[in-house]
């Protein structure tokens, strides 16, 4: 079966791309204020919005498609699309399952990070429209925490170094943005997006086994991909978009490959938040002490600790030990530092885009994320559980499991557990007497809450393509073109975690889903001839890529960028607009 577009992965990033490809007038990428500031700075008389509108022929088509037009079938023809997901035939199934298994009530992201390509404030409007504003929870320690003018002047007068957080310009005017929606509200809003763009039946459950590319396919008179799935079906497509997340096995430190049994599990595995039946029975029906070791310093580990202690709050015989590699819990509202989320994120992203090389970008990624972290709310909950004596947090500690002999099949427990401590100067040493440090030498169960590191070489279905069309990687991350493509000759695009070297620290989250969708959609529309009647993408490497005949004059470039969005009042392709203004 042949499709023009195949999206691998039905998660948030996949839905963001699918919705953007069916939206004619995207406007959610920038706020109205950002549009105004941009054009005030770069406005030129001969290239102003007003002058270009005067040059255009009158048109009654604003680009906006109402819901009634959708029903009447008046929507412009969309490219044929299929979405392949290994877990389900519905959108966001893995996402929803994770939230429900951990009983997560609210998202971590603020309101303006969502998947709707039409309206930046769409989620807030949806909450008001359905009288569900009570499901919005304010994110603490963000709004109103900037330095006052008096404080800055006093520090300057005393000639002291600034000891507080930098001025992030997050004041009361931005307060509405810094609320987080309930998980149910967000899911309902995603369902609204799915219905609006008629995406209900495009998802098919199938594991992708292999992707190959033929640059001169007779079937399409151009290049095409062949996708083999676990259902023994073969799919042909012109364009592939990989939106699968890391797509690698979660990191389980210290465990030999192949060692797995009922004595341990990973939180992201099926049933990962449920204890084995025998262990559940011991906790609820006996007074025998039960010890569980949880490994991980991110938000998921904190959520799991809170979930288990609440679930067994009547049973004081349960004791949890939380192991962290870092010297302390990292507490912050978001999984990236606050400047990457605030108004000044545009300045940071500009620095990221203009970095001299990908090594610099990788360093910025690592610094912005800086490992796992938890929110202030869950930090408070962990401190509460620790005060009650049901939780013990061990910092700078790693579990060192040597082999199968540590699992006692008779008692169904881990015995003679060994740990490794890290000193302040980074050196590791083996803990000789764990009990003296409060560490358990035996444990009834071990749960890993470690993350998955994105690594393209470890993704099975991309190995054949990597052999025939090699791609450079850096610390496992692919180095795509500026348009997020595999290469200038292979129209396979990355979004999500695998596009981090082009999208920045928020690539794997809702923060980067909409930006990645926008960048991919512009190239895809050009390839399929959906933008202004032009088609035929010759070069995907960025820059001079829009003309069939290869012409690169300024007039040609300006003509290719003349199609501004009537809905936003700006260039639809913001990235091309930036390059145009720089050339003046």
ROMAR-373694 format. One line per field, with one value per residue (C-alpha): residue number from 1; x, y, z; residue in three letters. Coordinates in nm, 2 decimals, padded with zeros to 4 digits. Example, Ala and Ser with C-alpha at 12.3 -4.5 7.8 and 13.67 -1.06 7.14 Angstrom:
ROMAR-373694
i	(1, 2)
px	(01.23, 01.37)
py	(-00.45, -00.11)
pz	(00.78, 00.71)
aa	(ALA, SER)
//
This chain:
ROMAR-373694
i	(1, 2, 3, 4, 5, 6, 7, 8, 9, 10, 11, 12, 13, 14, 15, 16, 17, 18, 19, 20, 21, 22, 23, 24, 25, 26, 27, 28, 29, 30, 31, 32, 33, 34, 35, 36, 37, 38, 39, 40, 41, 42, 43, 44, 45, 46, 47, 48, 49, 50, 51, 52, 53, 54, 55, 56, 57, 58, 59, 60, 61, 62, 63, 64, 65, 66, 67, 68, 69, 70, 71, 72, 73, 74, 75, 76, 77, 78, 79, 80, 81, 82, 83, 84, 85, 86, 87, 88, 89, 90, 91, 92, 93, 94, 95, 96, 97, 98, 99, 100, 101, 102, 103, 104, 105, 106, 107, 108, 109, 110, 111, 112, 113, 114, 115, 116, 117, 118, 119, 120, 121, 122, 123, 124, 125, 126, 127, 128, 129, 130, 131, 132, 133, 134, 135, 136, 137, 138, 139, 140, 141, 142, 143, 144, 145, 146, 147, 148, 149, 150, 151, 152, 153, 154, 155, 156, 157, 158, 159, 160, 161, 162, 163, 164, 165, 166, 167, 168, 169, 170, 171, 172, 173, 174, 175, 176, 177, 178, 179, 180, 181, 182, 183, 184, 185, 186, 187, 188, 189, 190, 191, 192, 193, 194, 195, 196, 197, 198, 199, 200, 201, 202, 203, 204, 205, 206, 207, 208, 209, 210, 211, 212, 213, 214, 215, 216, 217, 218, 219, 220, 221, 222, 223, 224, 225, 226, 227, 228, 229, 230, 231, 232, 233, 234, 235, 236, 237, 238, 239, 240, 241, 242, 243, 244, 245, 246, 247, 248, 249, 250, 251, 252, 253, 254, 255, 256, 257, 258, 259, 260, 261, 262, 263, 264, 265, 266, 267, 268, 269, 270, 271, 272, 273, 274, 275, 276, 277, 278, 279, 280, 281, 282, 283, 284, 285, 286, 287, 288, 289, 290, 291, 292, 293, 294, 295, 296, 297, 298, 299, 300, 301, 302, 303, 304, 305, 306, 307, 308, 309, 310, 311, 312, 313, 314, 315, 316, 317, 318, 319, 320, 321, 322, 323, 324, 325, 326, 327, 328, 329, 330, 331, 332, 333, 334, 335, 336, 337, 338, 339, 340, 341, 342, 343, 344, 345, 346, 347, 348, 349, 350, 351, 352, 353, 354, 355, 356, 357, 358, 359, 360, 361, 362, 363, 364, 365, 366, 367, 368, 369, 370, 371, 372, 373, 374, 375, 376, 377, 378, 379, 380, 381, 382, 383, 384, 385, 386, 387, 388, 389, 390, 391, 392, 393, 394, 395, 396, 397, 398, 399, 400, 401, 402, 403, 404, 405, 406, 407, 408, 409, 410, 411, 412, 413, 414, 415, 416, 417, 418, 419, 420, 421, 422, 423, 424, 425, 426, 427, 428, 429, 430, 431, 432, 433, 434, 435, 436, 437, 438, 439, 440, 441, 442, 443, 444, 445, 446, 447, 448, 449, 450, 451, 452, 453, 454, 455, 456, 457, 458, 459, 460, 461, 462, 463, 464, 465, 466, 467, 468, 469, 470, 471, 472, 473, 474, 475, 476, 477, 478, 479, 480, 481, 482, 483, 484, 485, 486, 487, 488, 489, 490, 491, 492, 493, 494, 495, 496, 497, 498, 499, 500, 501, 502, 503, 504, 505, 506, 507, 508, 509, 510, 511, 512, 513, 514, 515, 516, 517, 518, 519, 520, 521, 522, 523, 524, 525, 526, 527, 528, 529, 530, 531, 532, 533, 534, 535, 536, 537, 538, 539, 540, 541, 542, 543, 544, 545, 546, 547, 548, 549, 550, 551, 552, 553, 554, 555, 556, 557, 558, 559, 560, 561, 562, 563, 564, 565, 566, 567, 568, 569, 570, 571, 572, 573, 574, 575, 576, 577, 578, 579, 580, 581, 582, 583, 584)
px	(00.00, 00.13, 00.11, 00.27, 00.36, 00.43, 00.47, 00.64, 00.50, 00.16, 00.28, 00.27, 00.53, 00.36, 00.03, 00.18, 00.32, 00.00, -00.21, 00.03, 00.02, -00.35, -00.36, -00.35, -00.29, -00.06, -00.02, 00.07, 00.45, 00.47, 00.26, 00.11, 00.35, 00.65, 00.52, 00.49, 00.84, 00.99, 00.84, 00.90, 01.27, 01.30, 01.04, 01.16, 00.96, 01.00, 00.93, 00.65, 00.34, 00.12, 00.31, 00.31, -00.06, -00.11, 00.08, -00.14, -00.45, -00.77, -00.86, -01.15, -00.97, -00.83, -00.69, -00.91, -01.12, -01.42, -01.56, -01.87, -01.65, -01.49, -01.82, -01.92, -01.60, -01.46, -01.12, -00.84, -00.71, -00.45, -00.16, -00.23, -00.10, -00.05, 00.07, 00.24, 00.26, 00.38, 00.16, -00.19, -00.41, -00.50, -00.32, -00.12, -00.19, 00.16, 00.14, -00.20, -00.10, 00.21, 00.01, -00.26, -00.02, 00.16, -00.17, -00.02, -00.29, -00.12, 00.13, 00.47, 00.46, 00.30, -00.02, 00.14, 00.32, 00.07, 00.01, -00.24, -00.08, -00.35, -00.36, -00.09, -00.35, -00.58, -00.55, -00.64, -00.93, -01.04, -01.04, -01.25, -01.49, -01.57, -01.57, -01.27, -01.04, -01.05, -00.83, -00.55, -00.28, -00.05, 00.32, 00.49, 00.82, 00.80, 00.59, 00.69, 01.03, 01.23, 01.45, 01.28, 01.45, 01.52, 01.69, 01.91, 02.00, 02.09, 02.31, 02.48, 02.54, 02.70, 02.90, 02.80, 02.77, 02.42, 02.32, 01.96, 01.82, 01.87, 01.59, 01.37, 01.10, 00.82, 00.59, 00.22, 00.14, 00.26, 00.07, -00.19, 00.08, 00.23, -00.04, -00.03, -00.34, -00.47, -00.38, -00.75, -00.79, -00.49, -00.60, -00.95, -00.78, -00.58, -00.90, -01.04, -00.74, -00.78, -01.14, -01.08, -00.82, -00.99, -00.70, -00.90, -00.85, -00.50, -00.32, -00.24, -00.09, 00.22, 00.58, 00.82, 01.09, 01.29, 01.30, 01.48, 01.51, 01.53, 01.63, 01.50, 01.17, 00.97, 00.65, 00.67, 00.89, 01.12, 01.26, 01.04, 01.07, 00.98, 00.86, 00.83, 00.62, 00.56, 00.22, 00.40, 00.27, 00.48, 00.41, 00.55, 00.58, 00.75, 00.83, 00.90, 00.88, 01.03, 00.85, 00.91, 01.10, 01.43, 01.31, 01.58, 01.57, 01.57, 01.91, 01.94, 02.28, 02.47, 02.24, 02.41, 02.23, 01.97, 01.93, 01.56, 01.30, 01.02, 01.27, 01.31, 01.13, 01.14, 00.87, 00.80, 00.75, 00.39, 00.27, 00.58, 00.41, 00.25, 00.43, 00.44, 00.13, 00.33, 00.49, 00.16, 00.02, 00.31, 00.26, -00.12, -00.16, 00.15, 00.35, 00.68, 00.91, 00.93, 01.21, 01.20, 01.49, 01.40, 01.67, 01.65, 01.67, 01.40, 01.04, 00.92, 01.10, 00.95, 00.60, 00.65, 00.76, 00.46, 00.23, 00.35, 00.35, 00.00, -00.12, 00.00, -00.04, -00.21, 00.08, 00.38, 00.59, 00.68, 01.01, 01.14, 01.50, 01.56, 01.91, 02.04, 02.36, 02.38, 02.48, 02.13, 01.78, 01.75, 01.44, 01.30, 00.96, 01.05, 01.30, 01.50, 01.62, 01.37, 01.54, 01.47, 01.10, 01.06, 01.04, 01.42, 01.42, 01.43, 01.76, 01.89, 01.76, 01.92, 02.25, 02.18, 02.10, 02.41, 02.65, 02.97, 02.92, 02.72, 02.96, 02.87, 02.50, 02.54, 02.71, 02.42, 02.17, 02.35, 02.37, 02.01, 01.87, 02.14, 02.01, 01.68, 01.49, 01.17, 00.91, 00.88, 00.55, 00.71, 01.02, 00.78, 00.61, 00.94, 01.05, 00.72, 00.76, 01.12, 01.02, 00.76, 01.04, 00.89, 01.15, 01.53, 01.70, 02.06, 02.25, 02.57, 02.50, 02.47, 02.37, 02.64, 02.47, 02.73, 02.52, 02.25, 02.40, 02.27, 01.91, 01.80, 01.54, 01.44, 01.36, 01.28, 01.50, 01.82, 02.10, 02.45, 02.37, 02.67, 02.68, 02.91, 02.95, 03.08, 03.29, 03.27, 03.58, 03.41, 03.59, 03.39, 03.45, 03.27, 03.07, 03.22, 02.95, 02.61, 02.41, 02.63, 02.53, 02.16, 02.17, 01.98, 02.20, 01.88, 01.59, 01.26, 01.23, 01.42, 01.24, 01.43, 01.31, 01.59, 01.55, 01.61, 01.90, 01.83, 02.07, 02.01, 02.25, 02.04, 01.72, 01.66, 01.44, 01.69, 01.99, 01.95, 01.89, 02.20, 02.40, 02.29, 02.28, 02.53, 02.45, 02.68, 02.59, 02.71, 02.67, 02.40, 02.21, 02.18, 02.31, 02.03, 02.00, 01.86, 01.52, 01.55, 01.60, 01.83, 02.03, 01.98, 01.89, 01.69, 01.35, 01.33, 01.27, 01.33, 01.12, 01.13, 01.43, 01.62, 01.61, 01.76, 02.07, 01.84, 01.54, 01.72, 01.68, 01.30, 01.30, 01.18, 00.89, 00.58, 00.81, 00.97, 00.68, 00.52, 00.85, 00.96, 00.63, 00.64, 00.99, 00.91, 00.57, 00.72, 00.96, 00.70, 00.45, 00.72, 00.81, 00.44, 00.37, 00.12, 00.27, 00.18, 00.17, 00.55, 00.69, 00.99, 01.24, 01.58, 01.80, 01.69, 02.01, 01.87, 01.93, 01.87, 01.62, 01.29, 01.34, 01.30, 01.55, 01.81, 01.80, 01.92, 01.88, 01.75, 01.43, 01.37, 01.43, 01.20, 00.93, 00.95, 00.89, 00.62, 00.34, 00.27, 00.01, -00.30, -00.39, -00.07, 00.04, 00.39, 00.59, 00.46, 00.81, 00.98, 01.31, 01.33, 01.21, 01.50, 01.75, 01.59, 01.61, 01.97, 02.06, 01.93)
py	(00.00, 00.34, 00.66, 01.00, 01.03, 00.77, 00.87, 00.63, 00.67, 00.78, 00.98, 01.36, 01.44, 01.23, 01.39, 01.74, 01.66, 01.50, 01.80, 02.05, 01.88, 01.93, 02.29, 02.55, 02.86, 02.76, 03.04, 02.87, 02.89, 03.25, 03.49, 03.80, 04.01, 03.81, 03.87, 04.24, 04.27, 04.08, 04.29, 04.61, 04.52, 04.39, 04.60, 04.76, 04.98, 04.80, 04.47, 04.56, 04.36, 04.64, 04.67, 04.30, 04.29, 04.57, 04.37, 04.06, 03.99, 04.02, 03.69, 03.59, 03.29, 03.38, 03.03, 02.96, 02.65, 02.64, 02.33, 02.35, 02.34, 02.03, 01.86, 01.97, 01.83, 02.16, 02.12, 02.13, 01.79, 01.66, 01.42, 01.06, 00.96, 00.65, 00.65, 00.33, 00.25, -00.07, -00.04, 00.06, 00.17, 00.49, 00.82, 00.87, 00.52, 00.48, 00.84, 00.78, 00.44, 00.60, 00.88, 00.64, 00.38, 00.65, 00.83, 01.16, 01.43, 01.72, 01.77, 01.93, 02.16, 02.51, 02.59, 02.72, 02.39, 02.18, 02.01, 02.25, 02.42, 02.68, 02.87, 02.92, 02.98, 02.70, 02.49, 02.78, 02.87, 02.51, 02.51, 02.83, 02.71, 02.39, 02.55, 02.35, 02.62, 02.45, 02.18, 02.43, 02.43, 02.72, 02.63, 02.76, 02.96, 03.09, 03.40, 03.71, 03.57, 03.81, 04.08, 04.42, 04.74, 04.84, 04.51, 04.53, 04.89, 04.79, 04.51, 04.73, 05.00, 04.75, 04.61, 04.25, 03.97, 03.88, 03.60, 03.54, 03.40, 03.62, 03.86, 03.63, 03.89, 03.65, 03.89, 03.90, 03.97, 03.62, 03.46, 03.29, 03.11, 02.94, 02.71, 02.34, 02.14, 01.83, 01.51, 01.46, 01.81, 01.77, 01.44, 01.58, 01.87, 01.62, 01.44, 01.77, 01.82, 01.46, 01.52, 01.87, 01.73, 01.40, 01.20, 00.93, 00.64, 00.71, 00.51, 00.15, -00.09, -00.24, -00.27, -00.13, -00.39, -00.23, 00.08, 00.09, 00.37, 00.36, 00.69, 00.62, 00.43, 00.36, 00.35, 00.72, 00.86, 00.97, 00.82, 00.61, 00.42, 00.06, -00.01, -00.37, -00.43, -00.71, -00.78, -00.90, -00.60, -00.37, 00.00, 00.23, 00.60, 00.91, 01.06, 00.91, 01.10, 00.93, 01.05, 00.75, 00.91, 00.75, 00.41, 00.24, 00.01, 00.20, 00.21, -00.04, 00.02, -00.26, -00.54, -00.80, -00.83, -01.11, -01.10, -01.05, -01.21, -01.13, -00.97, -00.66, -00.46, -00.12, 00.13, 00.17, -00.20, -00.33, -00.34, -00.16, 00.03, -00.29, -00.51, -00.89, -01.06, -01.24, -00.92, -00.74, -01.02, -00.99, -00.62, -00.63, -00.95, -00.98, -00.75, -00.88, -00.60, -00.54, -00.35, -00.21, -00.03, 00.23, 00.36, 00.70, 01.07, 01.20, 01.29, 00.94, 00.79, 01.06, 00.99, 00.61, 00.66, 00.88, 00.63, 00.32, 00.49, 00.63, 00.29, 00.12, 00.40, 00.17, -00.07, 00.06, -00.25, -00.12, 00.07, 00.23, 00.33, 00.58, 00.58, 00.88, 00.92, 01.29, 01.46, 01.59, 01.60, 01.84, 02.05, 02.27, 02.34, 02.20, 01.93, 02.21, 02.52, 02.80, 03.04, 02.79, 02.81, 03.18, 03.48, 03.48, 03.13, 03.30, 03.45, 03.11, 02.93, 03.19, 03.11, 02.74, 02.78, 03.00, 02.77, 02.70, 02.32, 02.04, 01.97, 02.31, 02.23, 01.90, 02.08, 02.32, 02.03, 01.86, 02.18, 02.28, 01.94, 01.85, 01.50, 01.41, 01.65, 01.67, 01.94, 02.14, 01.96, 01.61, 01.73, 01.84, 01.50, 01.31, 01.51, 01.44, 01.06, 01.07, 01.25, 00.98, 00.72, 00.53, 00.65, 00.68, 00.89, 00.79, 01.05, 00.99, 00.62, 00.35, -00.02, -00.27, -00.60, -00.85, -01.15, -01.40, -01.53, -01.23, -01.34, -01.60, -01.82, -01.97, -01.64, -01.45, -01.17, -00.99, -01.06, -00.92, -00.60, -00.39, -00.01, 00.24, 00.59, 00.89, 01.15, 01.52, 01.51, 01.24, 00.93, 00.61, 00.37, 00.05, 00.08, -00.18, -00.17, -00.07, -00.11, 00.14, 00.40, 00.31, 00.11, -00.23, -00.53, -00.73, -00.62, -00.78, -00.60, -00.35, -00.10, 00.10, 00.45, 00.52, 00.70, 00.59, 00.77, 00.84, 00.65, 00.61, 00.31, 00.11, 00.16, -00.17, -00.05, 00.22, -00.01, -00.11, 00.26, 00.36, 00.10, 00.21, 00.58, 00.65, 00.93, 01.10, 01.07, 01.25, 01.07, 00.86, 01.16, 01.19, 01.50, 01.58, 01.87, 02.21, 02.08, 01.78, 01.54, 01.24, 01.39, 01.61, 01.30, 01.10, 01.25, 01.08, 01.34, 01.33, 01.50, 01.45, 01.33, 01.23, 01.58, 01.74, 01.87, 02.09, 02.16, 02.22, 02.09, 02.07, 01.85, 01.54, 01.71, 01.91, 02.21, 02.09, 01.89, 02.19, 02.35, 02.03, 01.98, 02.33, 02.28, 01.94, 02.05, 02.33, 02.10, 01.83, 02.07, 02.20, 01.84, 01.75, 02.08, 02.20, 02.54, 02.81, 02.56, 02.50, 02.15, 01.94, 01.96, 01.92, 01.97, 01.91, 02.04, 02.39, 02.73, 02.72, 02.45, 02.58, 02.60, 02.31, 02.46, 02.53, 02.91, 03.10, 03.47, 03.71, 03.76, 03.39, 03.36, 03.65, 03.51, 03.18, 03.35, 03.59, 03.37, 03.51, 03.38, 03.60, 03.44, 03.54, 03.85, 03.71, 03.48, 03.13, 03.00, 03.20, 03.04, 03.13, 03.48, 03.52, 03.42, 03.67, 03.96, 03.88, 03.90, 04.25)
pz	(00.00, -00.09, 00.12, 00.07, 00.44, 00.71, 01.07, 01.30, 01.65, 01.77, 02.07, 02.13, 01.87, 01.61, 01.68, 01.66, 01.31, 01.18, 01.30, 01.16, 00.82, 00.81, 00.93, 00.65, 00.88, 01.16, 01.42, 01.75, 01.72, 01.82, 02.02, 01.88, 02.08, 01.94, 01.59, 01.65, 01.81, 01.52, 01.24, 01.43, 01.44, 01.08, 00.90, 00.57, 00.36, 00.03, 00.20, 00.45, 00.51, 00.38, 00.05, -00.02, 00.04, -00.21, -00.47, -00.42, -00.61, -00.39, -00.23, -00.02, 00.12, 00.46, 00.50, 00.81, 00.79, 01.02, 01.18, 00.96, 00.65, 00.78, 00.80, 00.46, 00.31, 00.19, 00.35, 00.09, -00.01, 00.24, 00.16, 00.23, 00.56, 00.78, 01.14, 01.27, 01.64, 01.80, 02.11, 01.99, 01.71, 01.89, 01.96, 02.28, 02.42, 02.58, 02.71, 02.87, 03.02, 03.18, 03.34, 03.47, 03.61, 03.81, 03.89, 03.77, 03.81, 03.63, 03.36, 03.43, 03.13, 03.13, 02.94, 02.63, 02.55, 02.37, 02.03, 01.86, 01.56, 01.53, 01.86, 02.12, 02.39, 02.26, 02.57, 02.80, 02.58, 02.58, 02.96, 02.97, 02.70, 02.89, 03.24, 03.35, 03.47, 03.82, 03.66, 03.61, 03.88, 03.93, 03.90, 04.21, 04.24, 03.89, 03.86, 04.06, 04.16, 03.96, 04.12, 04.18, 04.05, 04.41, 04.49, 04.17, 04.25, 04.61, 04.49, 04.24, 04.51, 04.74, 04.46, 04.54, 04.30, 04.22, 04.45, 04.34, 04.02, 03.71, 03.61, 03.40, 03.34, 03.46, 03.63, 03.70, 03.33, 03.25, 03.53, 03.31, 03.12, 03.42, 03.51, 03.43, 03.31, 03.46, 03.26, 03.18, 03.05, 02.83, 02.70, 02.62, 02.43, 02.23, 02.15, 02.03, 01.80, 01.67, 01.58, 01.43, 01.18, 01.12, 01.25, 01.42, 01.17, 01.05, 01.33, 01.27, 01.53, 01.37, 01.48, 01.23, 01.16, 00.87, 00.66, 00.33, 00.07, -00.31, -00.45, -00.80, -00.74, -01.05, -00.84, -00.75, -01.03, -00.75, -00.43, -00.20, 00.13, 00.19, 00.54, 00.66, 00.97, 01.22, 01.07, 00.75, 00.56, 00.33, 00.31, 00.04, 00.11, -00.02, 00.32, 00.66, 00.99, 01.30, 01.61, 01.84, 02.13, 02.23, 02.10, 02.31, 02.61, 02.94, 03.11, 03.40, 03.56, 03.72, 03.58, 03.35, 03.02, 03.03, 03.41, 03.48, 03.70, 03.95, 04.19, 03.98, 03.71, 03.54, 03.60, 03.23, 03.17, 03.17, 03.52, 03.64, 03.92, 04.06, 04.31, 04.26, 04.41, 04.67, 04.79, 04.79, 05.01, 05.26, 05.30, 05.35, 05.55, 05.77, 05.99, 05.83, 05.72, 05.34, 05.19, 04.83, 04.66, 04.40, 04.17, 03.99, 04.06, 03.82, 03.86, 03.78, 04.08, 04.31, 04.17, 04.22, 04.58, 04.65, 04.48, 04.67, 05.01, 04.95, 04.82, 05.13, 05.38, 05.63, 05.63, 05.82, 05.75, 05.41, 05.38, 05.07, 04.98, 04.70, 04.54, 04.36, 04.16, 04.23, 04.56, 04.62, 04.48, 04.20, 04.24, 03.96, 03.81, 03.46, 03.34, 03.19, 03.37, 03.39, 03.14, 02.86, 02.94, 03.02, 02.78, 02.74, 02.59, 02.24, 02.32, 02.45, 02.14, 01.92, 02.09, 02.04, 01.67, 01.61, 01.79, 01.59, 01.59, 01.72, 02.01, 02.15, 02.11, 02.28, 02.58, 02.59, 02.59, 02.88, 03.08, 03.03, 03.13, 03.39, 03.46, 03.63, 03.85, 04.05, 04.10, 04.42, 04.50, 04.49, 04.68, 04.96, 04.95, 04.96, 05.27, 05.43, 05.38, 05.50, 05.81, 05.88, 05.86, 05.57, 05.31, 05.32, 05.05, 04.97, 04.76, 04.56, 04.57, 04.30, 04.33, 04.22, 04.13, 04.03, 03.91, 03.96, 04.29, 04.47, 04.42, 04.68, 04.53, 04.86, 05.04, 04.72, 04.82, 04.71, 04.95, 05.01, 04.81, 04.73, 04.67, 04.53, 04.66, 04.47, 04.65, 04.59, 04.36, 04.14, 04.26, 04.32, 04.61, 04.72, 05.04, 05.28, 05.54, 05.38, 05.70, 05.89, 05.63, 05.65, 05.32, 05.31, 05.26, 05.16, 04.95, 04.86, 04.53, 04.31, 04.08, 03.82, 03.73, 03.50, 03.16, 02.80, 02.63, 02.26, 02.05, 01.67, 01.63, 01.88, 01.69, 01.51, 01.23, 01.12, 01.09, 00.73, 00.63, 00.82, 00.63, 00.29, 00.37, 00.66, 00.89, 01.15, 01.51, 01.82, 02.16, 01.99, 01.86, 01.48, 01.31, 01.07, 00.83, 00.94, 00.82, 01.05, 00.75, 00.75, 00.47, 00.16, -00.04, 00.21, 00.31, 00.65, 00.92, 01.30, 01.57, 01.94, 02.13, 01.82, 01.69, 02.00, 01.82, 01.60, 01.83, 02.16, 02.52, 02.50, 02.19, 02.37, 02.55, 02.46, 02.45, 02.12, 01.97, 01.80, 01.68, 01.53, 01.36, 01.21, 01.06, 00.92, 00.77, 00.57, 00.39, 00.34, 00.20, -00.04, -00.15, -00.22, -00.39, -00.13, -00.08, -00.33, -00.62, -00.59, -00.55, -00.61, -00.33, -00.48, -00.17, 00.19, 00.34, 00.41, 00.25, -00.12, -00.15, -00.28, -00.66, -00.91, -01.15, -00.88, -00.92, -00.62, -00.70, -00.44, -00.65, -00.65, -00.28, -00.21, -00.44, -00.26, 00.07, -00.04, 00.10, 00.44, 00.66, 00.67, 01.00, 01.18, 00.98, 00.93, 00.72, 00.76, 00.75, 01.03, 00.98, 00.61, 00.71, 00.94, 00.67, 00.43, 00.68, 00.75, 00.38, 00.35)
aa	(UNK, UNK, UNK, UNK, UNK, UNK, UNK, UNK, UNK, UNK, UNK, UNK, UNK, UNK, UNK, UNK, UNK, UNK, UNK, UNK, UNK, UNK, UNK, UNK, UNK, UNK, UNK, UNK, UNK, UNK, UNK, UNK, UNK, UNK, UNK, UNK, UNK, UNK, UNK, UNK, UNK, UNK, UNK, UNK, UNK, UNK, UNK, UNK, UNK, UNK, UNK, UNK, UNK, UNK, UNK, UNK, UNK, UNK, UNK, UNK, UNK, UNK, UNK, UNK, UNK, UNK, UNK, UNK, UNK, UNK, UNK, UNK, UNK, UNK, UNK, UNK, UNK, UNK, UNK, UNK, UNK, UNK, UNK, UNK, UNK, UNK, UNK, UNK, UNK, UNK, UNK, UNK, UNK, UNK, UNK, UNK, UNK, UNK, UNK, UNK, UNK, UNK, UNK, UNK, UNK, UNK, UNK, UNK, UNK, UNK, UNK, UNK, UNK, UNK, UNK, UNK, UNK, UNK, UNK, UNK, UNK, UNK, UNK, UNK, UNK, UNK, UNK, UNK, UNK, UNK, UNK, UNK, UNK, UNK, UNK, UNK, UNK, UNK, UNK, UNK, UNK, UNK, UNK, UNK, UNK, UNK, UNK, UNK, UNK, UNK, UNK, UNK, UNK, UNK, UNK, UNK, UNK, UNK, UNK, UNK, UNK, UNK, UNK, UNK, UNK, UNK, UNK, UNK, UNK, UNK, UNK, UNK, UNK, UNK, UNK, UNK, UNK, UNK, UNK, UNK, UNK, UNK, UNK, UNK, UNK, UNK, UNK, UNK, UNK, UNK, UNK, UNK, UNK, UNK, UNK, UNK, UNK, UNK, UNK, UNK, UNK, UNK, UNK, UNK, UNK, UNK, UNK, UNK, UNK, UNK, UNK, UNK, UNK, UNK, UNK, UNK, UNK, UNK, UNK, UNK, UNK, UNK, UNK, UNK, UNK, UNK, UNK, UNK, UNK, UNK, UNK, UNK, UNK, UNK, UNK, UNK, UNK, UNK, UNK, UNK, UNK, UNK, UNK, UNK, UNK, UNK, UNK, UNK, UNK, UNK, UNK, UNK, UNK, UNK, UNK, UNK, UNK, UNK, UNK, UNK, UNK, UNK, UNK, UNK, UNK, UNK, UNK, UNK, UNK, UNK, UNK, UNK, UNK, UNK, UNK, UNK, UNK, UNK, UNK, UNK, UNK, UNK, UNK, UNK, UNK, UNK, UNK, UNK, UNK, UNK, UNK, UNK, UNK, UNK, UNK, UNK, UNK, UNK, UNK, UNK, UNK, UNK, UNK, UNK, UNK, UNK, UNK, UNK, UNK, UNK, UNK, UNK, UNK, UNK, UNK, UNK, UNK, UNK, UNK, UNK, UNK, UNK, UNK, UNK, UNK, UNK, UNK, UNK, UNK, UNK, UNK, UNK, UNK, UNK, UNK, UNK, UNK, UNK, UNK, UNK, UNK, UNK, UNK, UNK, UNK, UNK, UNK, UNK, UNK, UNK, UNK, UNK, UNK, UNK, UNK, UNK, UNK, UNK, UNK, UNK, UNK, UNK, UNK, UNK, UNK, UNK, UNK, UNK, UNK, UNK, UNK, UNK, UNK, UNK, UNK, UNK, UNK, UNK, UNK, UNK, UNK, UNK, UNK, UNK, UNK, UNK, UNK, UNK, UNK, UNK, UNK, UNK, UNK, UNK, UNK, UNK, UNK, UNK, UNK, UNK, UNK, UNK, UNK, UNK, UNK, UNK, UNK, UNK, UNK, UNK, UNK, UNK, UNK, UNK, UNK, UNK, UNK, UNK, UNK, UNK, UNK, UNK, UNK, UNK, UNK, UNK, UNK, UNK, UNK, UNK, UNK, UNK, UNK, UNK, UNK, UNK, UNK, UNK, UNK, UNK, UNK, UNK, UNK, UNK, UNK, UNK, UNK, UNK, UNK, UNK, UNK, UNK, UNK, UNK, UNK, UNK, UNK, UNK, UNK, UNK, UNK, UNK, UNK, UNK, UNK, UNK, UNK, UNK, UNK, UNK, UNK, UNK, UNK, UNK, UNK, UNK, UNK, UNK, UNK, UNK, UNK, UNK, UNK, UNK, UNK, UNK, UNK, UNK, UNK, UNK, UNK, UNK, UNK, UNK, UNK, UNK, UNK, UNK, UNK, UNK, UNK, UNK, UNK, UNK, UNK, UNK, UNK, UNK, UNK, UNK, UNK, UNK, UNK, UNK, UNK, UNK, UNK, UNK, UNK, UNK, UNK, UNK, UNK, UNK, UNK, UNK, UNK, UNK, UNK, UNK, UNK, UNK, UNK, UNK, UNK, UNK, UNK, UNK, UNK, UNK, UNK, UNK, UNK, UNK, UNK, UNK, UNK, UNK, UNK, UNK, UNK, UNK, UNK, UNK, UNK, UNK, UNK, UNK, UNK, UNK, UNK, UNK, UNK, UNK, UNK, UNK, UNK, UNK, UNK, UNK, UNK, UNK, UNK, UNK, UNK, UNK, UNK, UNK, UNK, UNK, UNK, UNK, UNK, UNK)
//
